[in-house]
Amino acid sequence: MAIRLWALSALAFSLALAMALGPLDALPHVTDEIAYSLQARLLATGAVMGPAQGSPSMILFPFVAATPGLHGVFPPGWPMLLALGFVVAAPWLVNPLLAAAMPPLMWKLGRNLTNPRTAWLAALVVALSPGFLVLAASRMAQTSVLVALTAMAVMVTLPRATRRTSLAMGLLLAYLVLARPYDALVLGLPLVGWQSIRGRRPSWIPLLLLPAICAGLLLLWYNRSLTGDPFTFPATAWYQEEFPQRPHCNELGFGVDKGCYSASGQDGYDVGDALGNLWHSLVVFDRLLLGLPGGGLLALAGLFLLPGRGRLLTGILLLLPPAYMLYWSPGFAYGARFYHPLYVLAPLALAALLARLLKHWYWLPVPLASALGLWLASRELGDRYWCVDGSLRQAVEDLDLHGSVLLLEARGTRATAWPYLGVQEFTCDPLLESGDAFALTLFDDGDMMVRHKPSDAEQTAAFLRTIAPGRPAWLLRQRVDLDKRWLSPLDPLTGSP
C-alpha cells in the first residue's frame, strides 16, 4: 500500500515539476505569480516591503505597488511558503512538492467515504489531472489552498473527531485566512463548524478558532503596514489607485461601480456577467479534470454515489460557485483557478462512477485521457503563456548581464490565445511583455536591476548617474506586434545606445 502511494506522489510531483521546468521555463508567467514572487523574495530576506521607489513609473507592473515601499498586493500566506523556495534558490519546487501530498490525501478521503478500489482510482485521477497539474506547475496560491482544504476534508470524514484533528484543522484554517481569506470564509469556516459539531466538546472550540483569530490579527497588521488601514487590503488600495474614478470596482457584488475590467468594454458587473463567468469556468473545469470534455459531468453524476458524509461535504463545496459569482474577475489563468477547491471531491466522485460502470480495466480511461490533456496543456503553456518565456533569461545568461541595469522600452500589441486552458482571446501589450524581465527580478538585489526606460536620453542618463552609478546598463527594445526584441548596451553618460 505504502509503495503505491509513494509511486502516485512521485508521479504527481514529477509531472508538475516537468511542466514547471519545461513549458514554463521555471519562471512565473501570470502577473499574479510575478507579484507573489516579489513578496516571497522580500519575505525570504525578512522584509515585508522593499525600499520606496523614487520613480514609481519605472517599475510599473500589475499588482505591484511602489509606496510606501515596493510590495506585491496579495495576502502574505502563500508568499510565506513560497519564500522557503527562494531560500534554497528553487521557488519552482514548492508547488510540485505540495502536489505530491494530494494522492495520499485523496486516497485517505476515499477510504473514509468509499472503498479501496475507488480510493486508489481517485488518487490516480488527481495525480494525472491536467487541471490539477497545471496549477501545481505554477507559482499560484491555489495548490496550497487545495492541499489544506483536502486535509480538512479528510479530518471531518474520520469516524470521530479528536483533539489533535481539531487543532490541525484550526492551523489549516489559519493558513487559509492568510493565503486566501475568501476561501477561508466560504469553505474553511463551514468545515471547521462541521468539526465543532462532531466533536461536541466546547473546550475544543479554541483549538479550532484561536489559530485563525491570530492569523486574522496578523493579516490586519500586514494590511496596516502596507496601506495604513488594517481593514484595507493592499489589492483594494492598488485597484483604487489604478481606477480612481471607480474606487469600488474590486468589491463583491453587482452594479455599475463593480468590475475593474470588462470584456464588453462597458462599466459594471451584473448577473449576466456572473452567469457567463460561471459557465465558462465550469466548461474549463470539466475539460481539465480528466483531460477531455465530460470529466466534470461524470464527476457530477458520481457525487450521487457518495455516502452521507460525502453529500454533506458536497454541499459545502457547492458554496464555492455562487460565492465567486459575486466577484467580477473570471479567474481564467491556468484554467478555472477560482474553482480549484472543487478538486477536494471531484476526483473521488469521478472515480466512484468509473469504478461502478467499468468492472475490468476501470482505471484505463484515466491515463489515456490525461495523457492527451497534459500534452495539450503543455503545448499552450510553452506558447509564451501570458506573454512570458525564458528567452530573455537565456540572453541575460549568455551576455552575462549580472550586476547590470536593464531598461525596458516596448510598443505595439499582439493578439494571442490559449483556448484549451480557457483563454479564448488575449492581448500582449508592453506592460505584460515586461513580465519577461520582471519575472527575473522586481527589485534591486545587487544581481540585476530592471526598470522601464525614462522617456528621453537625458532622464535616462540622470537615472544611471544617481541611482545606479558605475553599473553596466543595457536597453531591451521590444516590438510586441512583431514579437521581436533587441538587447543593446547603453552609454551611461548620454543615456543612448
Helices and strands as residue ranges (DSSP letters): H 2-21, H 31-44, G 56-59, E 64-65, E 71-72, H 77-87, G 91-93, H 94-99, H 102-113, H 116-128, H 130-136, H 142-156, H 163-179, H 181-183, I 184-188, H 189-199, G 202-204, H 205-227, H 234-242, H 271-290, H 295-302, G 303-305, H 308-317, H 320-325, G 337-344, H 346-357, H 365-381, G 385-387, H 391-399, E 404-411, E 414-418, G 419-421, E 423-428, H 430-433, H 435-438, E 448-452, H 457-466, E 473-479, E 484-490
